[in-house]
Amino acid sequence: MKNLILYIAAKIEKLSFLLKIERKLFGKPDEKLSKYLKKRFGFSLEALMTTALMSGLFFGAVSFLFLIKRNLLLATVLSTLIFCVIFVLIKNSITSTYKYERNILASLAPLVFYEFSLNLEIGSVFEALQSISSSKYPIISRNFKEILFKISLGQKPEKQLLHYAFTQPSNDFKIALLTVLNINKKAIDIGKYFQEAENEYEKVNKEIEIRILLTIIISTFLPLLLTMIYVFWDYPWLIFTVPLTQLLFHIFSSKGYRTFVLERMITAGNELSELEECAEFLEVYGKFLGLGYSPERALTKTVEIVSEKTRKKLNIIIRRIYSDLVPLRIAWSDFITNFKHPFATISLKIVNKMIEKSSKDAGEKILKIAAKLREKAILERKRETLISTQQLKAKIITLASALLLGFVASLIPIVIYSSAFVFGKLSISSVNNLSIATPLLMAAVIMTYTNCKATVDKNVKLQVMLAVLAFLLAYSVNSFLQHLI
């Protein structure tokens, strides 16, 4: 399907009169996105929008002609909805690649900045590029390997990195690269960079929170709205489409939170306590190196002071050095594997390089790295609080919505029979409560899943179970009260 869209858009790119119509309808396009599409797929954003517009009009017209015999208003509403869905799906099927890459780069910007800046303190730009290229950053490591290849042909590292920065779809990543390029010219406070990045995150977080709440509200009230429309328009047999609509909405809405999801995977997905463990270890280890101890002797002294959890990890590296006679460099690499948090692993990797170059000068630098990790841990604790607040809001709204859906499901048969009594006809031959409640229960499950994905809540199974119980509770209690009446 995607290949067909690419083929049609490439053909439309050659039809200038269609592109002129698109510009008049939608105005000036996003230049950065248009350049990306032109470079990646060979057509502009105008061609893609025209393809989406024509496809939406075609499917909307077909659905209108098919439904007009049943009901003019229903045909108008559903054909308009189909047009909008087709238009957005076709547009997003291509632009999602751009958004995906931009969001990955934005999420990885602090990590790349941190590793690059620490490498610059002990080496050159070329060595920093090598370090990033050997890491496993999506997209970035591959691109840095291409930069290294161009440098091997005689081009300057700074010039190549500057060119790469200005061609990035993510403004956050571009700023991070430009900042590290200026480190040699001007002293850069990494802690200040992270604080500014966190302030920017808080601004973006407010926008994300609004979008999340909007998603939750739509996913909550969409089944209620559709159910009421089907019942009062005398089409209760269409209730089975409610969970299908919910599923389509989930597929459509889930793509809007890639930045939030990726950021959560990179940071909060790992144990935040590892940052504090690593900071504690580096603080003590750096002090002993500063006092003139050898790297190996400093490790044995550090074990006596650090916490029990950190001590267990250090005992492994000490045993490798003194019992297995493994060089410190190799034992240290094994020690790094005990940490999963990316900032902790980057810090330990750089410390290993510092010790190899000069253990005497490494003490003070290691203490600075420990202080940066402490600052980062504080910021991430604050971020965790924001995420937890969003998840709590989603849980409350989801449970309340499941209760409301269960209540409505139990009332629909009464509404149908009441309308039959008032208007003198029954819309369906027999009303089966189970055939009405089941689609709404499915819609409640999909709604819960959508809301968990929007807030990156890992307890999806638990939330689904609670939503199902809330739905069944409201349905059974209200049905029981109806029998009593």
C-alpha positions as CSV (number, residue, x, y, z in Angstrom):
1,M,0.0,0.0,0.0
2,K,2.8,2.4,0.9
3,N,4.6,1.6,-2.4
4,L,1.4,2.5,-4.3
5,I,1.2,5.9,-2.4
6,L,4.8,6.6,-3.3
7,Y,4.2,5.7,-6.9
8,I,1.1,8.0,-7.2
9,A,2.8,10.9,-5.4
10,A,5.8,10.7,-7.7
11,K,3.5,10.9,-10.7
12,I,1.6,13.8,-9.2
13,E,4.8,15.7,-8.6
14,K,5.1,16.1,-12.3
15,L,1.6,17.6,-12.6
16,S,2.2,21.3,-11.7
17,F,-1.5,22.3,-12.0
18,L,-2.5,19.9,-9.2
19,L,0.3,21.2,-7.0
20,K,-1.0,24.8,-7.6
21,I,-4.5,23.7,-6.5
22,E,-3.0,22.1,-3.3
23,R,-1.1,25.3,-2.5
24,K,-4.3,27.4,-2.7
25,L,-6.2,25.0,-0.5
26,F,-3.5,24.4,2.2
27,G,-1.2,27.4,1.8
28,K,2.6,27.3,2.2
29,P,3.9,23.9,3.2
30,D,6.5,23.0,5.9
31,E,9.8,23.6,4.0
32,K,11.9,21.4,6.2
33,L,9.4,18.5,5.8
34,S,9.1,19.1,2.1
35,K,12.9,19.1,1.6
36,Y,13.1,15.8,3.6
37,L,10.5,14.1,1.4
38,K,12.1,15.4,-1.8
39,K,15.5,14.1,-0.7
40,R,14.1,10.8,0.7
41,F,11.3,9.9,-1.8
42,G,11.7,12.2,-4.7
43,F,8.5,14.2,-4.3
44,S,7.4,17.3,-2.3
45,L,5.0,17.7,0.5
46,E,2.5,19.3,-2.0
47,A,2.5,16.1,-4.1
48,L,1.8,13.9,-1.0
49,M,-1.0,16.2,0.2
50,T,-2.6,16.1,-3.3
51,T,-2.4,12.3,-3.3
52,A,-4.1,12.2,0.1
53,L,-6.7,14.7,-1.0
54,M,-7.6,12.8,-4.2
55,S,-7.7,9.5,-2.4
56,G,-9.9,10.8,0.4
57,L,-12.3,12.4,-2.1
58,F,-12.6,9.2,-4.1
59,F,-13.3,6.9,-1.1
60,G,-15.6,9.6,0.5
61,A,-17.6,9.9,-2.7
62,V,-18.0,6.1,-3.1
63,S,-19.2,5.7,0.5
64,F,-21.6,8.6,0.1
65,L,-23.2,7.1,-3.1
66,F,-23.5,3.7,-1.2
67,L,-25.2,5.2,1.9
68,I,-27.3,7.9,0.4
69,K,-30.2,5.4,-0.3
70,R,-30.5,4.7,3.4
71,N,-30.2,8.1,5.0
72,L,-28.8,11.4,3.6
73,L,-27.6,12.7,6.9
74,L,-25.9,9.4,7.8
75,A,-24.3,9.3,4.3
76,T,-23.0,12.8,4.7
77,V,-21.5,12.3,8.2
78,L,-19.9,8.9,7.5
79,S,-18.5,9.9,4.0
80,T,-17.0,13.0,5.6
81,L,-15.5,10.9,8.3
82,I,-14.1,8.4,5.7
83,F,-12.6,11.3,3.7
84,C,-10.8,12.6,6.8
85,V,-9.5,9.2,7.9
86,I,-8.2,8.3,4.4
87,F,-6.6,11.7,4.0
88,V,-4.8,11.6,7.4
89,L,-3.8,7.9,7.1
90,I,-2.2,8.5,3.6
91,K,-0.4,11.7,4.7
92,N,0.8,10.1,8.0
93,S,1.9,6.9,6.3
94,I,4.8,8.9,4.6
95,T,5.3,11.8,7.0
96,S,5.5,9.4,10.0
97,T,9.0,8.4,8.7
98,Y,10.1,12.0,9.1
99,K,8.5,12.4,12.5
100,Y,9.9,9.0,13.6
101,E,13.5,10.1,12.7
102,R,13.0,13.5,14.2
103,N,11.7,12.1,17.4
104,I,14.5,9.6,17.7
105,L,17.1,12.3,17.2
106,A,15.4,14.6,19.7
107,S,15.2,11.8,22.3
108,L,18.9,10.9,21.9
109,A,20.2,14.4,21.8
110,P,21.0,14.6,25.5
111,L,22.8,11.2,25.4
112,V,24.9,12.1,22.3
113,F,25.7,15.6,23.7
114,Y,26.8,14.0,27.0
115,E,29.0,11.4,25.4
116,F,30.4,13.7,22.8
117,S,31.3,16.5,25.3
118,L,33.0,14.0,27.7
119,N,35.1,12.6,24.8
120,L,36.2,16.1,23.8
121,E,37.6,16.6,27.3
122,I,40.0,13.8,26.8
123,G,40.5,13.7,23.0
124,S,39.7,15.3,19.6
125,V,36.5,15.7,17.6
126,F,37.6,12.7,15.5
127,E,37.9,10.5,18.6
128,A,34.5,11.7,19.8
129,L,33.0,10.8,16.4
130,Q,34.5,7.4,16.6
131,S,33.0,6.9,20.1
132,I,29.5,7.8,18.9
133,S,29.8,5.7,15.7
134,S,30.8,2.6,17.8
135,S,27.8,3.1,20.1
136,K,24.4,1.6,19.2
137,Y,22.4,4.8,18.7
138,P,19.6,4.3,16.2
139,I,20.2,6.3,13.0
140,I,23.0,8.5,14.6
141,S,25.7,5.8,14.8
142,R,25.2,4.9,11.2
143,N,25.3,8.5,10.1
144,F,28.5,9.2,12.1
145,K,30.1,6.2,10.4
146,E,29.4,8.0,7.1
147,I,30.9,11.2,8.4
148,L,34.1,9.2,9.4
149,F,34.3,7.8,5.9
150,K,34.2,11.3,4.4
151,I,36.8,12.4,6.9
152,S,39.1,9.5,5.8
153,L,38.9,11.0,2.3
154,G,40.5,14.2,3.6
155,Q,37.6,16.4,4.7
156,K,37.7,18.3,8.1
157,P,35.8,16.7,11.0
158,E,34.4,20.0,12.3
159,K,33.1,21.0,8.8
160,Q,31.4,17.6,8.3
161,L,29.8,17.7,11.7
162,L,28.6,21.3,11.1
163,H,27.0,20.3,7.8
164,Y,25.4,17.3,9.4
165,A,23.9,19.4,12.2
166,F,22.2,21.8,9.8
167,T,20.6,19.0,7.8
168,Q,18.9,17.4,10.8
169,P,15.1,17.3,11.1
170,S,15.3,17.6,14.9
171,N,16.1,21.1,16.2
172,D,17.0,19.7,19.6
173,F,19.7,17.4,18.0
174,K,21.0,20.3,15.9
175,I,21.4,22.5,19.0
176,A,23.2,19.7,20.8
177,L,25.7,19.2,17.9
178,L,26.3,22.9,17.6
179,T,26.9,23.2,21.3
180,V,29.6,20.5,21.4
181,L,31.2,22.1,18.4
182,N,31.7,25.3,20.4
183,I,33.1,23.5,23.4
184,N,36.7,24.1,22.3
185,K,36.0,27.8,21.7
186,K,33.9,28.5,24.8
187,A,33.6,26.6,28.1
188,I,30.3,24.8,28.2
189,D,28.6,23.8,31.5
190,I,27.0,20.4,30.8
191,G,24.8,20.8,33.9
192,K,23.5,24.1,32.6
193,Y,22.8,22.4,29.2
194,F,20.8,19.7,30.9
195,Q,18.9,22.2,33.0
196,E,18.0,24.2,29.9
197,A,16.9,21.0,28.2
198,E,14.8,20.1,31.2
199,N,13.1,23.5,31.1
200,E,12.4,23.0,27.4
201,Y,11.0,19.5,28.2
202,E,8.6,21.0,30.8
203,K,7.2,23.3,28.1
204,V,6.8,20.4,25.7
205,N,5.4,18.3,28.5
206,K,2.5,20.7,28.9
207,E,1.7,20.3,25.2
208,I,2.1,16.6,25.4
209,E,-0.2,16.5,28.5
210,I,-2.9,18.4,26.6
211,R,-2.7,15.9,23.6
212,I,-2.8,12.9,26.0
213,L,-5.9,14.3,27.7
214,L,-7.5,14.9,24.4
215,T,-6.7,11.4,23.3
216,I,-8.2,10.0,26.5
217,I,-11.3,12.1,26.2
218,I,-11.9,11.1,22.6
219,S,-11.2,7.4,23.2
220,T,-13.6,7.6,26.2
221,F,-16.6,9.4,24.7
222,L,-16.3,8.1,21.1
223,P,-18.1,4.8,21.9
224,L,-20.7,6.7,23.9
225,L,-21.3,9.1,21.1
226,L,-21.5,6.4,18.4
227,T,-23.8,4.3,20.6
228,M,-26.2,7.2,21.1
229,I,-26.2,8.0,17.4
230,Y,-26.9,4.4,16.4
231,V,-29.7,4.0,19.0
232,F,-31.5,7.3,18.4
233,W,-31.1,7.1,14.6
234,D,-32.7,3.7,14.7
235,Y,-29.5,1.8,13.7
236,P,-28.7,-0.2,16.9
237,W,-27.4,-3.1,14.7
238,L,-24.4,-0.8,14.0
239,I,-23.2,-1.0,17.6
240,F,-20.8,-3.8,16.5
241,T,-18.7,-1.1,14.7
242,V,-18.0,0.7,17.9
243,P,-14.9,-1.4,18.9
244,L,-13.7,-1.3,15.3
245,T,-13.8,2.5,15.4
246,Q,-12.0,2.5,18.7
247,L,-9.3,0.3,17.2
248,L,-8.9,2.6,14.2
249,F,-8.6,5.6,16.6
250,H,-6.0,3.8,18.6
251,I,-3.9,3.1,15.5
252,F,-4.3,6.7,14.4
253,S,-3.6,8.3,17.8
254,S,-0.7,6.1,18.9
255,K,1.7,7.6,16.3
256,G,1.4,11.1,17.9
257,Y,3.4,10.2,21.0
258,R,6.6,8.7,19.6
259,T,8.7,11.3,21.2
260,F,7.1,10.7,24.6
261,V,7.4,6.9,24.2
262,L,11.0,6.9,23.1
263,E,12.1,9.3,25.8
264,R,10.4,7.0,28.4
265,M,12.1,3.9,26.9
266,I,15.6,5.6,27.1
267,T,15.4,7.0,30.6
268,A,12.6,5.9,32.8
269,G,12.7,2.4,31.3
270,N,15.9,1.7,33.2
271,E,16.5,1.9,37.0
272,L,17.0,5.5,37.9
273,S,18.8,4.4,41.1
274,E,21.7,3.3,38.8
275,L,22.5,6.9,38.2
276,E,22.9,7.5,41.9
277,E,24.9,4.3,42.4
278,C,27.2,5.3,39.6
279,A,27.5,8.9,40.9
280,E,28.3,7.5,44.4
281,F,31.0,5.2,43.1
282,L,32.7,7.9,40.9
283,E,32.7,10.4,43.8
284,V,34.6,8.0,46.1
285,Y,36.8,6.6,43.4
286,G,37.7,10.0,42.1
287,K,38.7,11.2,45.6
288,F,41.1,8.2,46.0
289,L,42.6,8.8,42.6
290,G,43.1,12.4,43.5
291,L,45.0,11.3,46.7
292,G,47.5,9.5,44.5
293,Y,46.3,5.9,44.7
294,S,46.7,3.6,41.7
295,P,43.5,2.7,39.8
296,E,43.5,-0.8,41.2
297,R,44.3,0.3,44.8
298,A,41.6,3.0,44.6
299,L,39.0,0.4,43.7
300,T,39.8,-1.7,46.8
301,K,39.6,1.4,49.0
302,T,36.3,2.4,47.3
303,V,34.7,-0.9,48.2
304,E,35.0,-0.1,51.9
305,I,32.9,3.1,51.6
306,V,30.2,2.6,49.0
307,S,26.7,1.1,49.6
308,E,26.1,-2.6,49.7
309,K,24.5,-2.7,46.3
310,T,27.4,-0.9,44.6
311,R,29.9,-3.0,46.7
312,K,28.5,-6.3,45.1
313,K,29.2,-5.0,41.6
314,L,32.7,-3.7,42.6
315,N,33.7,-7.1,44.2
316,I,33.3,-8.7,40.8
317,I,35.8,-6.3,39.1
318,I,38.2,-6.6,42.0
319,R,38.1,-10.4,41.9
320,R,38.7,-10.3,38.1
321,I,41.8,-8.2,38.6
322,Y,43.4,-9.9,41.6
323,S,42.2,-13.5,41.2
324,D,41.9,-13.9,37.5
325,L,44.7,-11.5,36.7
326,V,42.6,-9.7,34.1
327,P,43.9,-6.2,33.0
328,L,41.9,-3.3,34.5
329,R,40.8,-2.1,31.1
330,I,39.1,-5.5,30.3
331,A,37.7,-5.9,33.9
332,W,36.3,-2.4,33.8
333,S,34.5,-3.2,30.5
334,D,32.9,-6.2,32.2
335,F,32.0,-3.9,35.1
336,I,30.1,-1.5,32.8
337,T,27.7,-4.3,31.8
338,N,26.3,-4.3,35.3
339,F,24.7,-0.9,34.6
340,K,21.8,-0.4,32.2
341,H,21.1,3.3,32.4
342,P,22.7,4.9,29.3
343,F,24.1,7.9,31.2
344,A,25.8,5.6,33.7
345,T,27.3,3.4,31.0
346,I,28.6,6.4,29.0
347,S,30.2,7.9,32.2
348,L,31.9,4.6,33.1
349,K,33.2,4.2,29.5
350,I,34.7,7.6,29.5
351,V,36.3,7.1,32.9
352,N,37.9,3.9,31.6
353,K,39.5,6.0,28.8
354,M,40.6,8.7,31.4
355,I,42.4,6.1,33.5
356,E,44.2,4.6,30.5
357,K,45.5,8.0,29.6
358,S,46.5,9.3,33.0
359,S,45.2,8.1,36.3
360,K,46.8,11.1,38.1
361,D,44.8,13.6,36.2
362,A,41.6,11.6,36.1
363,G,40.6,12.1,39.7
364,E,39.3,15.7,39.4
365,K,37.6,15.0,36.1
366,I,35.8,11.9,37.5
367,L,34.5,14.0,40.4
368,K,33.0,16.5,37.8
369,I,31.3,13.6,36.0
370,A,29.9,12.4,39.3
371,A,28.5,15.8,40.0
372,K,26.9,15.9,36.5
373,L,25.3,12.5,37.2
374,R,23.8,13.8,40.5
375,E,22.3,16.7,38.6
376,K,20.9,14.4,35.9
377,A,19.4,12.1,38.6
378,I,17.6,15.0,40.3
379,L,16.1,16.1,36.9
380,E,15.0,12.6,36.1
381,R,13.3,12.2,39.5
382,K,11.4,15.4,38.7
383,R,10.4,14.0,35.3
384,E,9.3,10.8,36.8
385,T,6.8,12.7,39.0
386,L,5.3,14.4,35.9
387,I,4.9,11.1,34.1
388,S,3.3,9.5,37.2
389,T,0.8,12.4,37.4
390,Q,-0.2,11.9,33.8
391,Q,-0.7,8.1,34.4
392,L,-2.8,8.7,37.4
393,K,-5.1,11.1,35.5
394,A,-5.5,8.5,32.8
395,K,-6.3,5.7,35.2
396,I,-9.0,7.8,37.0
397,I,-10.6,8.9,33.7
398,T,-10.4,5.4,32.2
399,L,-12.1,3.7,35.2
400,A,-14.8,6.4,35.3
401,S,-15.4,5.9,31.6
402,A,-15.6,2.1,31.9
403,L,-18.2,2.5,34.6
404,L,-20.2,4.9,32.4
405,L,-20.0,2.5,29.4
406,G,-21.3,-0.3,31.6
407,F,-24.1,1.9,32.8
408,V,-25.0,2.9,29.2
409,A,-24.8,-0.7,28.0
410,S,-27.5,-1.7,30.5
411,L,-29.8,1.1,29.5
412,I,-29.7,0.7,25.7
413,P,-32.3,-2.1,25.6
414,I,-34.7,0.0,27.7
415,V,-34.1,3.0,25.4
416,I,-34.9,0.8,22.3
417,Y,-38.0,-0.7,23.8
418,S,-39.2,2.7,25.1
419,S,-38.8,4.2,21.6
420,A,-40.7,1.2,20.2
421,F,-43.5,1.9,22.7
422,V,-43.6,5.6,21.8
423,F,-43.3,5.4,18.1
424,G,-45.1,2.1,17.6
425,K,-42.3,0.0,16.0
426,L,-39.3,-1.9,17.1
427,S,-36.1,-1.3,15.2
428,I,-34.9,-4.9,15.5
429,S,-37.0,-8.1,15.9
430,S,-35.5,-8.9,19.2
431,V,-33.0,-7.0,21.4
432,N,-30.3,-9.2,22.8
433,N,-28.6,-7.6,25.8
434,L,-25.4,-9.6,25.2
435,S,-25.1,-8.5,21.6
436,I,-25.2,-4.9,22.8
437,A,-23.0,-5.2,25.9
438,T,-20.2,-7.2,24.2
439,P,-19.2,-4.6,21.6
440,L,-19.2,-1.9,24.3
441,L,-17.1,-4.1,26.6
442,M,-14.6,-4.5,23.7
443,A,-14.6,-0.8,23.2
444,A,-13.8,-0.3,26.9
445,V,-10.9,-2.7,26.6
446,I,-9.5,-0.9,23.5
447,M,-10.1,2.5,25.2
448,T,-8.0,1.3,28.3
449,Y,-5.3,0.0,26.0
450,T,-5.2,3.3,24.1
451,N,-5.0,5.4,27.3
452,C,-2.2,3.2,28.7
453,K,-0.2,3.6,25.5
454,A,-0.7,7.3,25.5
455,T,0.7,7.6,29.0
456,V,3.3,4.8,28.6
457,D,1.8,2.8,31.4
458,K,3.4,-0.6,31.6
459,N,0.6,-2.1,33.7
460,V,-1.6,-2.6,30.7
461,K,-3.0,-6.0,31.8
462,L,-3.9,-4.7,35.3
463,Q,-5.6,-1.6,33.9
464,V,-7.6,-3.7,31.4
465,M,-8.7,-6.1,34.1
466,L,-9.8,-3.1,36.3
467,A,-11.7,-1.5,33.4
468,V,-13.5,-4.8,32.6
469,L,-14.4,-5.2,36.3
470,A,-15.7,-1.6,36.4
471,F,-17.8,-2.2,33.3
472,L,-19.3,-5.4,34.6
473,L,-19.9,-3.9,38.0
474,A,-21.9,-0.9,36.5
475,Y,-23.7,-3.2,34.1
476,S,-24.7,-5.8,36.7
477,V,-25.7,-3.3,39.4
478,N,-27.8,-1.2,37.0
479,S,-29.4,-4.3,35.5
480,F,-30.3,-5.6,39.0
481,L,-31.9,-2.2,39.9
482,Q,-33.9,-2.3,36.7
483,H,-35.3,-5.7,37.7
484,L,-36.2,-4.4,41.1
485,I,-38.1,-1.5,39.6
